[in-house]
Amino acid sequence: MNPSFRTLGVAPNAWAVNQDIADITRPSKSPLPVIVSTETKTLHLDLAKTAILVIDMQNDFCHPDGWLAHIGVDVNPARQPIPPLNNLLPELRAIGVPVIWVNWGNRPDLLNISAASRHVYNPTGDGVGLGDPLPNNGAKVLMAGSWAAAVVDELPQLPEDICVDKYRMSGFWDTPLDSILRNLGITTLFFGGVNADQCVMTTLCDANFLGYDCILVKDCTATTSPEYCWLATLYNIKQCFGFVTDSQAILKALKPKS
């Protein structure tokens, strides 16, 4: 680029400008084509246009002192994605695939949360719900900045990662996620996190409706719901909304060809 030009925006959606010229050609990223096996088809995809969304791997959902455990849910299934995510995420980061953490992180005043949404987490009105302190440690349930809403310690977040707070099950509803992805030139999304049949599924559905290519990474995803919910999720994704693979298939695709 001519040194007299300055960059405005985020690559690849950036302009080069000076006093007289605005270069809006937006140079393309260098392609990173790979072939990934899924349960229904072999995918040819471009990792330069791909990101991974890691959804709700938070203390409230995955830690034995979090909100789900407080209400009597066995959170061990929600912890199963931790090892495969720790194997996969460094390899994706190393080739420039954005890691995007999409987490419940409510406003302290809950002004954008409806009564119906609050009812899901406190159906009687006298329990511990959104924004209420957990009895064992005082952390406020799914409140941005609280221990309860933090990603579990076993999954390190790096400075180059992207964090998006959400306020509903879907990570696209009333958040900047779509704008971020479009600025980054992302067209394909890997999905991991919990719960597969709730926040992961609704985020994946909205991504599909917005035109993104959706790939669930099965071993990086889990649910504390009954097994039939998991099976229905896998069926519906393969039937209607995208593809299902696992981290080993992705890691195999990343290996240099000998």
Order of alpha helices (4+ residues) and beta strands (2+ residues): beta-beta-beta-beta-beta-beta-alpha-alpha-alpha-alpha-beta-alpha-beta-alpha-beta-alpha-beta-alpha-beta-alpha
